[in-house]
Amino acid sequence: MKRFAASLAFCTAIAMSAAAEPPLPAELGVLDPADGETAAPSAATADEPALATRPLRGKGAPAANAPERAHAAEAWYTLEIPWGNPVFERFREAYLTEGGRSWLDAVSKRSDPYADFIRERIRYYDLPDELFFLPFVESEYSPWVASRSGAAGIWQFMKNSIGGYGMRVDDWIDERRDFWKSTDGALRKLRDNHRALGNWNLALAAYNAGLGAVTRVVKKGGSSDFYELCDKGFFKRETTLYVPKFMAIVTTAMYGGRNGLPTPWRSPVRWELVPLSKPVDVTMLSDAAGIGSEILKAGNAELKYNVTPPDGAYSLKVPSEHAAAVRAALGRKDIALMRFYLHKVRSGDTLSALARYYEVTLQMILKYNKGLKPELIRIGQTIVIPALKDKKPYVSAEVASEGGIEFAGSYVVARGDTLWSLSLRFHVQPETLAERNGLTLESILREGMTLKVPKI
């Protein structure tokens, strides 16, 4: 459950949007773990020796040649800051450049919708305030970020690491992207790591590499000192960088004003849970409530289609200032808050083909059509399909292939003729024959009426 952002030249101006991912400076490295493991070490730069040959000690006072820090005496930290550690100092220098400060400010702005809630939960669990900055490393505070190894959400949980932390993933939701549930899960995991390992450096390393992996390192290395274990080469490159990188962000961003970061006052966002009794489309609900859809999407990023689950057992997270308007919109009877396609079954249709075309799962169709059995659909039966994507009406491959047939002939209906018998006679689907004559499959053919038919 971890992630480092792609690197770009640090002097490049950082363009930000609400969903865009800001780049990290080239000085900070490029890594991507895979399921509890770390990536192979990248090549050392010309002016930076390989980590294996560089000491990582330096937890105490700043080294003699460390740059002077204004106001350092006033800063207070719960965590042990590795002043003088060369890796930490290199990260810190990078974050203090113009590009680094710009990146930190961009990520800080992105955290705004979640900041008040996350800080409150950190206090609730009585954990270090500095943990607020861990998503700077993990996801740059974007709930939509997914790593190449499959980690997702602000706190970058893997699917196999959510057990016991109150999150689920199904056809409709991925609660690793739920800022509410994933925050509680991440803080509990960090607390569990700390209880098991005894100090925050190792607890943070375990968040990156996995509790089992760090426990084995401690046992093998015979030490609980993270930096000593790094010096001896027990940790892989990513974990070796992970903790000092996080500490560098903390010491730069936690007291941002002293480090040249903008410190504007931002109105806190407080969230309420609004229970739903029926599924809704978040965009349609936003329009009905007269509020912007982006804030509801940011608060409910776990919804895979911006549509709440069909069973209605879901609570929408809404900023308190908009909660009354959302509840009023939900209570209205004169508006629809969910869109569906109504498909009338034709010859050759199957539920699996409909699911593929409308980009939904078979289970979704079945949930909205109580009692429907895939193997027993009938021609003419109407099926409700959630409109998660904009689609034109579905036409089966068989009917589509007949679209070019020229109905240049005519036929006078005789006693006993039906659309079904004539479809066999003229080698055309009964639906197509009915449509070309303004009929339906239920229409009764009258003796003597003239039909348009293909020439044979």
N, C-alpha and C positions, 0 to 999 in steps of 0.2 A: 504494500500500500504506500507507494512513494513515487515521486516524480520530480525530475529536474527539467526546466524549460529549455527550449532550443536557444542556442547562443547566437548573438549578432554583435557587430562592432559596437562598442559601448558609446562611441561618439555619435552614433546614428540617432536621430530624433525619434522618440517613441510615440507612435500614433496609437491612440486608444479608442476603443468603442466599448459599449457595455458588455458585449460578448466576445470581443477580441482578446487574444492572449498576448500580453506584453512580452517582449523578448528579454532575456537575461543577457548580461554582458559576456563577451567572449572570455574575459578573465575568470568567470565563475565556473566554467567547465560545462560539458555536455554529458549527461549520463541518463540511462534509462534502465531501471531494474526489471527483472522478470520474476514475479511471483516469489518474493522473498529472497531472491538472489540478486547479485549486482552485475553491472556490465563490466566488460573487460576494461582495464585502465587505458585511457587515451594517451597519446604520445605527449611527453612533456614539452613545453614550449622552450624556445632557445634560452630564455633568461630564467627558467625555472627548473631546477633539478627534479628528477623523478621522486615521487613521494617515498619510495622505498629507501632512498638515501638521505632523506631530509628529516631531522628530528622534529617531533611533534610536541615536545614538552613545552612548558611555559605557562602554567596555570596561575602563577602568583602575580606579583607586581609586574608592571610593564618593563620590558627589556630596556637596557641603557640607551639603545638607539631607537626606541619606539617613539613615534611622533607625539608631541605634546597634545593633550586633550583638554580643551577648555571645559570648565564646569564638571570635570569628571568626579570631583569630590561630592557634588550634589546628587549625582545619579545613584540610584539604589536598585539592586537586583536580587531576586530570590535565588536565581541560578548562579553557579560558579562560572564567571567569565574568564576565559583563558587569555588574559592580557599577555602579550609577548609571544604567544604561539604563532609561528610563522604562517601557518595555513590560515588561521583566524585573521591575522593582520593583513594578509594579502586580500582576503575576501572583503574585509572592512575598508581597505583602501579603495577597492573597486566600487563599493556601494557609496563611498563619499565623493566619487567623481560626479560631474554634472549629469552624465547619463544614468549613473546608479541612483542618484537622488530622484531623477525623473521617473525611473522605473518604480522605486519604492512609493512615490506619491501616487502613481497610476494604480498600483495594487491596493494601496490604502483606500483610494476612492472606490475601487471595486468592492472592498469589504464593507462599505457603508451599510447596505441593507441588513447585514448579519452581525455587525460589530457589537451592538448593544446586547443582543441575545447571547452571543458567544462569551462576552466578558461576564455576563451574569451567571452563565453556567460554570465558568471557570471558578468564580467565587463560591458558587453552590457546592462544588466538589472540593473546595479549599485547595486548589492547585496553584502553581506559580502563574502570575499574570503574564509572564513572557510567552506562555503557550499560545496566546492569541496570534502570535506571529508565525506559528508553524505552517499554516496554510500558504504563507508567502513562498515557502520552499516547495510545498506539496503541489499546489494547484494555481498559484497566483490568485487565490480567492475566486476562482470561476467554478461554479457547480457543474458546468457542462464539459469540463476538461476530462478527457480520457487518455491514459497513457498507452503506449504500444503494448505494454504487458497486460492491459485490461483493467488497471486501477481507475476508479471514477469518483467524481465529486470533489468538494472542497478539501476533504481529508484523505482522498485517494485510497479508498478501501478496495481491496480485491474481493471478488465474489466468495472466495474460500476463506475470507477472514472476517465475515460479518456474523458468524454463528455466535449466539449468546449476547449480541449487542443490539438487539431490537430492530434489525433491518431485514427487509425482504425484497426479492427481485422476482417479478412475474411478467406476464404479457403486457400489463398496463403501467406498472411503476417500477422504478429502480431507486430504492430508498437510500442507496449510497449517495445519491444526488440530493437527498432531502437534508437541508442544512440543519433542521431541528433534530432529527433522529441521528444523523451522522455525527453531529457535534457531541451529543451525549455518548455515542458509541466510541468516538475517538478519545474523549476525556476519560472515560472508564478504562479504555485500553491502556492509555498512558499511566493512569493510576495503578492498574494491575502490573504493568511493567516495573514501575517504581517500587511497588511492594515486593515484587519478586527479586529485583536486582539490587535494591538498596540505595541507588543514587540516580540523579536525573540525567547525567551524561549517558549512562548505560540504558536508562529507560528510553531516551530519545534514539539511541542507536538501535534498540529493539523495535521501535516504531518503524524504522527504516529496513532493518534486516530480518526482523522476526525475533520473538522472545526465545524460541528454541535455539536459534543460531547464536544469539548473544550469550545465552546460558552456557552453551558448549564452549564458546570462546573463553569465558571467564574461568570455567573449569580447567580448560587446557592451558590457559596462560597463567593460572595461579594468582590472579590479581583482579580487583574490582576497579582499577584505575583505567578509565577509558583511554587516556592519552598514553599511558605506559603500554597498554595492549596494542595501540596503533603503532607506537615506536618499534614494537617487536614484530609487526607485520601480521598480527592475528586477524585483523579486519580487512575486508576487501575495500577497494579504492572508494567506492561510493559512500560506504558507511564512514570511512575515515574522513571524508570531506563533509559529510552530512551535518555532524554536530557543530564543528567550527563555523560552517556556513550559516547555520541557524543562529548561532551566537553573534555572528557579525551583523545579521539583519536585526536582531534584538537591540544591540548596542547602537545601531544607527537609527532605527525607526522608533524605538520606544521613547526616546527623548529627541524627537525629530527636529524640533525648533533649534536645538543646540547644534544640529548637524546640517543646517541649511535647508531643511525640508519645510514646505508650506504647512501651516497649522491653522487652517480656517475652521471656524466653528461649523459643525455639521449636525443638523437636526437628527436625533436618534430615531430609528425605526423600531417601533414596538409592534409585535405580532400577536394576533388572536387566532384561535382555532374555531372555524365555523363548520359545524357538522353538516353533512349533506344527506338528503333522503333520496336523491336521484342523481344520475350522472349528468354532468354539465361540461360544455366546452368552455374552457377558461377565456378564450377570446370573446365568445358571445356573451359570457357573463360580465366581462369587463365593459363591453359596449352597453349592456343593459344597466349597469351600475354607474356608468358615466365616469369611469376611471381608466387610466392607461393600462393596457394589457401587460406591459413589460414588468411592472412591479409584481403582479400576480404570477407571471411566469418565473420570475427570479425567486419568488418565495415557494414555488411548487415545481421546482426543476425536476423532481423525480417523475413527473408525469411524462410518459414516453411520447404521447400524441397531443399534449395539452388538453386531454379529455380525461375526466375522472373515471375510476373503475365503474363498470356497469351495475355492480350490486349496491352501489350507493354508500357502502361502508367506508367513507373517507371524510376526513376533516380538512378543509381548505385553509391554508395559512394566509391571513389577510392583515395588512397593516391596520392598526387600531383606528386610525383616522378614516379608513374606508369601510370598516366592518358594518356600520349601519346601512350604508348604501348597498353593500353586497347582500345583506340579509333581506333588504327590501326587494331587490331584484329577484332573489330566489323565491320570494313569496308571491310573485306576480303570476297570475293564471293566463294572462293574455299574450305572453311571449314564450317562444321556444328557446331553450338554452342548449340544445343538442341537435345536430343534423344527422340524417340517415338517408341512405339510398333504399328505394323499394324496388326490388328486382322480381319480375314475374318469370318463373321457371319456364324454359323452352326446351325442346328436344335437344339432347346432347349436353345440357348444363350439368355441372357437378359442383358441390360445395367447395371442393378443393380448388377448382378452377376459379370460382368466384372469389375465394379468399386470396389467391395469388394476384388476380387482377385488381382488386380493391385494396391490396396491401394491408390486409388484416390477417389474423390467425383464424383457423377453423373454430377454435374455442370461443373467440369473440363472437362469431356469427351464432354459434349455438347458445351463448348466454343471452342474446337478444331475441331468440326465437325458441321460447320454452316448448319442450316436447319434440323439437325437430330432430329427426334422425337422418344422418347423411345418406344412408343407403335407401331411404324411402321418400325422397322428395318427388313431388308430382308435377307434371306439366301444368302450367297455369297457376301454381301455388305462388303466393307472394312471400318473399323473404326480406327481412329487415337487416340492413348492413350498415354499421356505423361509418359515417363519412369522415374518415381520418385524413384522406387525401382527396384532392380535386380530380374527379374521374368522369369521363363520358360514360353513358350507359353501356353495360357489358353486352357484347355480342359473341356468341359461341363461335368456335372455329368453323363448325359445319355451316352455320347460317352465314357467316362472313364470306365463306367461299362461294356462296350462291348469290352474293350481292351483284355480280356482273351478269347474271342470267337475264336474257332478254325475254320478256313476257309478250311476245309478238303474236301469239296464237289466241284462239278463243275456243271455248267449249261450252256446250249447252248441257246443263245438269239433267241427268236421267234419274228415274226412280231407283232408290237404293244407294246413290252416290253420297259419299262423305268426303270431307277434306282429307281424311286419312287415306281413303282408297284412291282418291285422285292424286295425292302426293306420291303414291307408289307408281301410279300410271305415268305421271309426267316427270318422275325422277327429281323431285324437289321437296324440301322440308315442308311439313304442313303449316308451320308458322309463317314461312315465306309466302306460301300460296294464300293464306288468309290475309296477310298484311297487304299484298299486292291487290287484293280485291276488297279492301276496307272491312274485313271480317275479323273475328276472333276465333280461337279454337273451339269456343262453345257455340258458335253460330250454327243454325240449322239451314242446310241447303234446301231450296225449294225446286221442285221439278220444273224445268223450263228456263231457269235463270241462266244468264251467260257469265262465264268466268274468264278472266285473263289467265292464260296458261303459256308455258314455254312451248315453242315449236319442237316437235320430235320427228 
